[in-house]
Amino acid sequence: MRIFDFTLMNGYEFSGVDVAQGFRAKLFKKNNIDIKYCFMNLPTQRDLDLYINQGIDREQIISKEIYLTGRMDMRLSLKKDILLSKEIIDHDDIIEKDNITYLIENNKKKCEIICDDENNIISASYYKDERIIFTSFYFDSLAYTELYGTSDCEIGESQLERRLFWDTNGKLVFEQVFDADKIKYVFSNGQVMDNQELLIYFIKQLALNENDICILDRGGYLDYLRPLFEFGNRAKFICVLHSDQYYELNENIGSLYMNYEYYYWFKYSQAIDTFIVATEEQRKALINKLKEHDCYIPSVSVIPPGAIETQKCIIENRKKYSIISASRIEETKGIDLLIAAVIEAHKYNQYINLDIYGEGSDEYILHLNNIVSSNNASDYIHFMGRQNVKLLYRNYEVYASFSQFESFGLSLMEATGNGLAMIGLDTRYGNRLFIKNEQNGYLIDGKLMNKKVLAKKIGMAIVKIFENEDRLKLFHENSYKIASGFTEASVEKKWMRLLRYK
């Protein structure tokens, strides 16, 4: 049995989906499960770093282009010294800075070699008159070369025109040619393909069969989904829903009712063996929605996208009257509502303070900053940027979630695991899972309510949550209890049972 995860993405911002993939990779690695994580387009170093930082190893990663050169992974093994011993480019100086080596001639950069921390070569770029001419990328050997042209570029700039892909013996396999808005692949035997044809060719080369498992974490309008279903040869497809399958009015600009991201999955659900959702509430809702739209209903499993990593430890020195928010900063997360509520609460308790962690839409962040500054609230409402908050939760007393919906909410789980009291809207699914009204905090019904009125209602709940210290301590204790149901062992067992490894 082989397992493939087909949804490593190029050029996207970091999200909870990536965290969930990293957590799953950790479980699979622990159980010695052999899995390949697939890029459908050639990844940049940034793309690779994002997933490597989540615990996915280079030897587990492939892309369609690299696979077609005969390589089974993207691990680095060629040492810099080997390249330098063969390098014939003229230079009169060598400068080394961090992991970059520069070959210099007449005070001009001629070559730039980038390595990893173990001195394995990632790439070598070559320059003429301060302009890049070509870059060679290495794994076990030279894997591909990018060729640049300068005729139509600004001074000092170069434009990618072609990529040459080499097999492990140094033989040219195919070229990727960039012609205006079109891309074509020209093989050494003369065969020419467009991107979709190359996708189909790659999927056919995988020779999937009924013993293989394909995991998909994203739907949307991804161009490889149709050929994967068409040429999957009865491989088992496991599709993980990281968002809701359905949107109410005003919840999502791009989708009303059925979530367009998953439309293709639902339309061709007869090709899918298992849907995975994060909560039992969503499992029931998904089945009902598929019935409503006359879609085939495959198996639907409930497996959380994460687990509590830390053991319970009672924390006595939390910052008084402190609130934390941690999420992507975008309109659906309701951070403007949270800020308005904290401003309202501050009128009654001037010790209340809020730290907002995360990054996102520059326009929305500017809007939020304007709300804070226009209300003279910058002394007690702070934007903290993107940070690893796992060890920061314990510094706070209350976690706030005013998202319009959360399919699970990893930050909600982490906050309860660190014993924070919780406050948020009574929305599906994560808030209802981790916030038990008057047990570990307050769930607030905000349906059909004017935003200004709702902000005042939330503000009063914030004031209330800090009024009684004994009640707040009880909320902390109950959050620990709620989180105890999300252990790594329990999630691991569900995955192994699904994959039939144990």
C-alpha positions in Angstrom: 0.0 0.0 0.0 1.2 3.5 -0.9 -0.2 6.7 0.5 -0.1 10.1 -1.3 -1.1 13.5 0.0 -1.8 15.6 -3.1 -2.4 19.0 -1.5 0.9 20.8 -0.8 0.2 24.3 -2.2 2.4 26.8 -4.0 2.5 30.5 -3.0 -0.2 30.4 -0.4 -0.2 32.1 3.0 0.4 29.9 6.0 -3.0 28.6 7.4 -4.5 26.1 9.8 -4.6 23.5 7.0 -0.8 23.5 6.9 -0.7 23.0 10.7 -3.1 20.1 10.4 -1.0 18.5 7.7 2.1 18.9 9.9 0.3 17.3 12.8 -0.8 14.4 10.7 2.8 14.0 9.3 4.0 13.7 12.9 1.5 10.9 13.6 2.4 9.0 10.4 6.1 9.3 11.1 5.6 8.0 14.6 3.9 4.9 13.1 6.5 4.5 10.3 3.9 5.1 7.6 5.5 5.7 4.2 3.7 8.7 2.6 4.6 11.0 -0.3 3.5 14.7 -0.1 2.9 16.0 -3.6 3.3 19.4 -5.1 1.4 19.7 -8.4 3.6 22.6 -9.4 7.3 23.0 -8.9 7.8 24.4 -5.3 9.9 27.4 -4.5 12.3 27.3 -1.5 9.7 29.2 0.5 7.0 26.6 -0.3 9.4 23.8 0.8 10.4 25.6 4.0 6.8 26.1 5.0 6.1 22.4 5.0 9.5 21.4 6.3 8.9 23.7 9.3 5.7 21.7 9.9 7.6 18.4 10.2 7.3 17.1 6.6 10.8 15.9 5.5 12.3 16.5 2.1 12.6 12.8 1.5 8.8 12.6 1.7 8.2 15.4 -0.8 7.8 15.1 -4.6 6.5 17.3 -7.4 5.2 16.2 -10.7 8.2 17.7 -12.5 10.9 16.2 -10.3 9.1 12.8 -10.3 9.3 12.7 -14.1 13.1 13.1 -13.9 13.2 9.7 -12.2 13.6 11.0 -8.6 11.5 9.8 -5.8 12.0 12.7 -3.4 13.6 16.1 -3.1 16.3 15.4 -0.5 19.6 17.3 -0.7 22.9 15.4 -0.7 25.4 17.2 -3.0 28.0 19.0 -1.0 29.2 22.5 -1.8 32.9 21.4 -1.9 32.2 19.1 -4.7 30.7 21.9 -6.8 33.5 24.3 -5.9 36.1 21.8 -6.9 34.5 21.5 -10.4 33.6 25.2 -10.7 35.5 26.8 -13.6 34.0 30.3 -13.4 36.6 33.0 -13.1 36.8 34.7 -9.7 39.3 36.5 -7.6 37.5 36.4 -4.2 35.2 34.1 -2.2 32.8 35.6 0.4 30.9 33.4 2.7 27.9 34.8 4.7 25.6 32.5 6.6 24.7 29.7 4.2 25.5 31.7 1.0 28.8 31.6 -0.8 29.6 34.4 -3.3 32.2 34.1 -6.1 33.5 37.6 -6.9 35.5 39.0 -9.8 36.5 42.7 -10.0 34.1 43.4 -7.1 31.2 42.0 -9.1 29.1 39.0 -8.1 29.7 36.1 -10.6 28.1 33.2 -8.7 25.9 32.8 -5.6 25.7 29.4 -4.0 23.0 28.7 -1.4 23.3 25.7 0.9 21.4 24.2 3.8 22.8 24.0 7.4 24.7 20.8 6.4 26.5 22.4 3.4 24.3 20.6 0.9 23.7 22.7 -2.2 20.2 24.1 -2.8 21.0 26.3 -5.8 23.8 28.1 -7.7 23.0 31.3 -9.6 25.3 32.8 -12.2 25.5 36.4 -13.1 26.8 38.6 -15.9 27.0 42.4 -15.5 24.9 42.1 -12.3 22.1 40.3 -14.1 21.2 36.7 -13.4 21.8 34.4 -16.4 20.8 31.0 -15.0 20.3 29.2 -11.8 20.9 25.5 -11.2 18.9 23.6 -8.5 20.3 20.5 -6.9 18.9 17.5 -5.0 21.1 14.4 -5.2 22.5 15.9 -8.4 21.7 18.7 -10.8 17.8 18.5 -11.0 16.8 21.5 -13.1 18.2 24.7 -14.5 16.3 28.0 -14.9 17.4 30.2 -17.9 16.8 33.9 -17.9 16.5 36.5 -20.6 16.9 40.3 -20.2 15.9 41.8 -23.6 12.4 43.0 -22.4 13.3 43.7 -18.8 14.2 46.8 -16.8 17.8 47.5 -16.1 19.2 45.0 -13.6 16.2 42.6 -14.0 15.9 39.2 -15.7 12.9 37.2 -16.8 12.5 33.4 -16.5 12.2 31.9 -20.0 12.9 28.2 -19.7 13.5 25.4 -17.2 15.6 22.4 -18.2 15.0 19.2 -16.2 17.8 16.6 -15.8 17.8 13.0 -14.8 20.3 11.6 -12.2 22.8 10.9 -15.0 22.7 14.4 -16.2 20.6 13.7 -19.3 18.0 16.2 -20.4 14.5 14.8 -19.8 12.3 17.8 -20.8 12.1 21.6 -21.0 9.5 23.9 -19.6 9.1 26.8 -21.9 7.4 30.1 -20.9 5.9 31.8 -23.9 3.8 34.9 -23.0 1.0 33.5 -20.8 1.4 30.0 -22.1 3.5 27.2 -20.7 4.5 24.1 -22.6 6.7 21.1 -21.9 9.0 19.8 -24.6 10.4 16.3 -24.1 13.7 15.1 -25.5 11.8 12.7 -27.8 10.0 15.7 -29.3 6.7 15.2 -27.5 5.0 18.5 -26.5 2.5 18.8 -23.6 0.6 21.6 -21.9 0.3 21.8 -18.1 -2.9 19.7 -18.0 -1.5 17.0 -20.2 1.6 16.9 -18.0 -0.6 16.4 -14.9 -2.4 13.5 -16.6 0.9 12.0 -17.7 2.3 12.3 -14.1 -0.8 10.7 -12.5 -0.6 7.9 -15.1 3.0 7.3 -14.2 2.1 6.9 -10.6 0.2 3.8 -11.6 -2.3 4.1 -8.8 -4.3 1.0 -7.9 -6.9 -0.2 -5.4 -4.3 -0.7 -2.7 -3.2 2.9 -2.7 -4.6 5.8 -0.6 -4.9 9.4 -1.8 -5.4 12.1 0.8 -6.8 15.5 -0.3 -6.9 18.5 2.0 -8.1 21.1 -0.4 -10.9 21.2 -3.0 -11.6 24.4 -4.9 -10.7 24.7 -8.6 -7.5 22.7 -8.5 -6.7 21.4 -12.0 -5.4 18.0 -10.9 -8.7 16.8 -9.2 -10.5 15.7 -12.3 -7.6 13.7 -13.7 -6.8 12.2 -10.3 -10.4 10.9 -10.0 -10.4 9.8 -13.6 -7.1 8.0 -13.7 -7.0 7.0 -10.0 -7.7 3.3 -10.9 -9.9 2.7 -7.9 -7.4 4.1 -5.4 -9.0 5.0 -2.1 -9.7 8.8 -1.8 -9.8 10.4 1.6 -11.0 14.0 1.5 -10.5 16.2 4.6 -12.8 19.1 5.1 -11.0 21.9 6.9 -13.9 24.4 6.5 -17.6 24.2 6.5 -19.6 22.6 3.7 -22.3 25.3 3.9 -22.5 29.0 4.5 -25.4 31.0 5.8 -26.3 34.4 4.3 -23.5 37.0 5.0 -21.0 34.4 6.2 -18.9 34.2 3.0 -18.9 36.5 0.1 -17.6 33.9 -2.3 -20.1 31.1 -1.4 -23.8 31.1 -0.5 -25.2 27.9 0.8 -22.9 25.1 -0.6 -19.3 25.9 -0.1 -17.8 26.3 -3.7 -14.4 25.1 -2.4 -15.9 21.6 -2.0 -18.4 21.7 -4.8 -16.3 19.3 -7.0 -15.9 16.8 -4.2 -19.7 16.8 -3.5 -20.6 16.6 -7.2 -18.4 13.5 -7.7 -18.7 12.1 -4.2 -19.2 8.6 -5.6 -15.5 8.7 -6.4 -14.6 9.3 -2.7 -14.3 6.6 -0.1 -14.2 8.8 3.1 -14.9 12.4 4.0 -13.1 13.5 7.2 -14.6 16.3 9.4 -13.4 17.6 12.7 -16.6 17.4 14.8 -19.6 15.2 15.3 -21.9 18.2 14.7 -20.3 18.8 11.3 -20.5 15.1 10.4 -24.3 15.2 10.9 -24.6 18.5 9.0 -22.6 17.2 6.1 -24.6 14.0 5.7 -27.8 16.1 5.8 -26.5 18.6 3.2 -25.4 15.8 0.9 -28.9 14.2 1.2 -30.5 17.6 0.5 -28.5 18.0 -2.8 -29.0 14.3 -3.8 -25.3 13.6 -3.6 -23.8 10.2 -3.0 -22.9 9.8 0.7 -19.6 8.0 1.3 -18.3 7.1 4.8 -17.9 10.2 7.0 -15.3 10.0 9.8 -14.7 12.4 12.7 -11.0 13.0 13.2 -9.7 16.2 14.9 -6.9 18.1 12.9 -4.8 18.4 16.0 -4.3 17.3 19.6 -3.3 18.7 23.0 0.5 18.5 23.2 1.0 19.8 26.8 0.2 18.1 30.0 -2.1 20.0 32.4 -0.1 22.4 34.6 -1.9 24.8 36.9 -0.7 28.4 36.2 -0.9 31.0 38.9 0.7 34.0 37.3 -1.5 34.8 34.4 -1.7 38.5 33.5 -4.7 40.0 35.2 -7.8 41.0 33.1 -6.0 39.8 29.9 -7.6 38.5 26.7 -5.9 36.8 23.8 -7.0 36.4 20.2 -5.0 34.2 17.8 -6.1 33.7 14.2 -5.7 34.9 10.7 -6.7 38.5 10.6 -9.5 38.6 8.1 -13.1 39.8 8.2 -14.7 36.4 8.8 -12.8 36.1 12.1 -14.8 39.0 13.6 -11.9 40.8 15.1 -13.5 44.2 14.6 -16.4 43.0 16.7 -14.0 41.8 19.4 -12.2 45.2 19.4 -15.5 47.1 19.7 -16.5 44.8 22.6 -13.3 45.3 24.5 -13.6 49.1 24.0 -17.1 48.8 25.5 -15.9 46.6 28.4 -13.0 49.0 29.1 -15.5 51.7 30.1 -16.5 49.6 33.1 -13.1 47.9 33.9 -10.1 49.9 32.9 -7.7 47.0 33.6 -9.1 44.9 30.7 -6.5 44.4 27.9 -6.4 42.6 24.6 -3.5 41.1 22.6 -4.3 40.2 19.0 -1.9 37.6 17.4 -1.9 36.8 13.7 -1.4 38.3 10.2 -3.6 38.6 7.2 -5.3 41.2 5.0 -3.3 44.5 5.1 -6.5 46.4 4.3 -8.4 44.8 7.2 -5.5 45.3 9.6 -5.5 49.0 8.7 -9.2 49.2 9.3 -8.7 47.6 12.8 -5.9 49.9 13.6 -8.1 52.9 12.7 -10.8 51.6 15.1 -8.2 51.3 17.9 -6.6 54.7 17.3 -9.9 56.6 16.9 -11.1 55.2 20.2 -7.8 56.0 22.0 -7.5 52.3 22.8 -3.9 51.6 21.8 -2.8 51.5 25.5 -4.9 48.3 26.1 -5.4 46.8 22.6 -2.2 45.6 20.9 -1.4 43.9 17.6 1.3 41.3 18.2 1.8 40.0 14.7 2.3 36.4 13.8 4.1 34.4 16.6 4.2 30.9 17.9 1.6 31.3 20.6 1.7 27.8 22.0 3.7 28.9 25.0 2.0 32.3 25.2 -1.5 31.2 26.0 -0.6 30.5 29.6 0.1 34.2 30.1 -3.5 35.1 29.6 -6.8 34.6 31.5 -9.4 34.6 28.6 -9.4 33.5 25.0 -11.8 35.2 22.6 -13.2 33.8 19.4 -15.8 35.8 17.4 -15.4 34.0 14.1 -18.5 33.5 12.0 -17.7 29.8 11.9 -14.8 27.4 12.8 -14.8 23.9 11.4 -12.7 23.0 14.5 -10.4 25.8 15.7 -6.9 24.6 16.6 -6.3 27.8 18.6 -9.5 27.1 20.5 -8.2 23.6 21.4 -4.8 25.0 22.4 -6.4 27.7 24.5 -8.6 25.2 26.5 -5.5 23.0 26.8 -3.8 25.9 28.5 -6.7 26.4 30.9 -8.0 29.7 29.6 -11.6 30.8 30.2 -13.4 31.1 26.8 -15.7 33.7 25.3 -17.2 33.7 21.8 -20.2 33.6 19.5 -22.5 30.7 19.5 -21.5 29.5 16.0 -20.6 26.2 14.5 -18.6 24.1 15.0 -15.4 24.8 17.0 -16.9 27.4 19.4 -19.7 25.1 20.5 -17.1 22.3 20.9 -14.7 24.1 23.1 -16.9 26.8 24.8 -19.5 25.4 27.2 -21.7 28.2 28.3 -21.3 29.1 32.0 -19.0 26.1 32.4 -15.7 27.4 31.0 -16.9 30.7 29.7 -19.7 32.3 27.7 -21.3 31.5 24.3 -23.1 34.6 23.0 -26.0 34.4 20.6 -25.5 37.1 18.0 -28.0 36.0 15.3 -29.9 38.8 13.6 -28.5 41.4 16.0 -27.2 44.8 15.0 -23.4 44.8 15.2 -23.2 47.8 17.6 -25.8 46.2 19.9 -23.9 42.9 19.7 -20.6 44.6 20.6 -22.2 46.0 23.8 -23.7 42.6 24.7 -20.2 41.0 24.3 -18.6 43.8 26.2 -20.9 43.2 29.2 -20.0 39.4 29.0 -16.3 40.4 29.1 -16.9 42.5 32.1 -18.8 39.7 33.8 -16.1 37.0 33.1 -13.6 39.1 35.2 -16.0 40.1 38.0 -15.7 36.9 40.1 -12.2 35.5 40.6 -13.5 32.1 42.0 -15.8 31.7 39.0 -12.9 32.5 36.6 -10.7 29.9 38.3 -13.5 27.4 37.9 -13.7 28.3 34.2 -9.9 27.6 33.9 -10.3 24.2 35.6 -13.2 23.2 33.3 -11.3 24.2 30.2 -8.6 21.8 31.2 -11.2 19.1 31.5 -12.8 19.8 28.1 -9.3 19.7 26.4 -8.5 16.4 28.0 -10.7 14.6 25.4 -8.4 15.6 22.6 -5.2 13.6 23.3 -2.7 12.7 20.6 -3.2 9.0 21.3 -7.0 9.2 20.6 -6.4 11.0 17.3 -3.6 8.7 16.3 -5.9 5.7 16.9 -8.6 7.1 14.6 -6.1 7.6 11.8 -4.5 4.2 12.1 -8.0 2.5 12.2 -9.0 4.4 9.0 -5.7 3.5 7.2 -6.0 -0.1 8.6 -2.5 0.1 10.0 -3.5 -1.2 13.4 
